[in-house]
Amino acid sequence: MIKKVDIAHAGQSSEEALILLETAISTAKNEHNVVAVKVVHGLGSGRVAEKVRAWAKEQEGRFTAVIPGENYDTFNKSAVDMRSELSNKEDRDFNNRNPGITIFWL
């Protein structure tokens, strides 16, 4: 399954969002049926999205793949491969080029 985590809260700093992100990823890695984590960071000013994606680059090798929402589609091999591991493939963000999310394939 894909675990959805919303870290886009008004008035929250990007540092607070990264703490929520790290906690969600660590928790999801311990859940046996979670294949990926969909992080909803929104767009807003763009600071949280930038921090999430910069953090993902710093974590290189920790994840099978990190898929920006705007690339979460049938043309992205990592997205297709990750989705092949899912029992429930329904996801309204797939093929919708949503820049307000990032998928972490564990």
N, C-alpha and C positions, 0 to 999 in steps of 0.2 A: 504494500500500500504506500501511498504518498501521504506523509504527515504534513498538514498545513500549519504554518506558524506565522502569526501576524505580529510584526515588530514595528509597524508604522502607527505610532500613537502621537497625537498632537501634543506639543509641549515637551516631548521627550528628546533628550540629546542623542546624537549619533553614537556616543559612547554607551549610553544606556541600551540602545538598540543592539549594539554588538554583544553586550552581556546577555541579552535575551537570545540572540542568535547562537552564541556559544553554548548556552544552557540547552537550547532546543536540539542542537546537533548532538551534543553529548548524550542527552536522554534518548534520542531516536536511535543512536548506534546500539543502545542496550535493549531495544525493542525488536524481537526476533522477526516480526512481519513487516517492518518498515524498510522499504527499498530506497526511498528518497524523501527529502524534506523540501517542501515548497515554501520559500520564505517570501512573505508579502511585506515589501518595504515601501511600497507606494512610490510616487514620484515627488510630490511636494516641491521642495527646493532642490531636491536631487542629492542632498548631502548624505542621507542614510543609504540610498542606493549606491552611491560612490564608495562609501565606507564598507558596505557589505561586499561589493565586488573586489575592492582592494584587499580586504581581509581574506577573501577566497583565494586570491593570487598568492598571498603570504602562506597559505595552508597547502600549497601545491604538493601533491602526492598523498594527501590525507583522504581525498575523495576519488571515486572512479571518474567522475566528471562534475563540472559546474556549468550549468546551462542557463544563460541569460534568457529571460522570458521572451524577448524579441526574437530569439533563435530556437525557441521550444516548438519545433514543428517537424513535419515529415521529411524535411530536407537536411535535418541535423542527425547524423549517424548516432551520436551519443544519446540523443533524445529517443530515437527509435529503439536503440538497444536497451536503454533503461526501461522503456515502456513494455518491452517484451517480457520483463521479469514481473510485471504487475498482473494480479488476477483480475482486478477491476480497472479497466483501461479508460473509464469515463473521466474526463478532465476538461472542463470548459476553457481552460487556458491553452490547451494544446491547439496549435495552428492559429492562435489569435494574436500573436506578436505583442504580448503584454509586457512592456518594459518595467512595470511595477512589481515584478516577481523575479526571483532567481531560484532555480532548482539545484539542489545539492544531491547528486546520486552517490549514496553511501557505498 
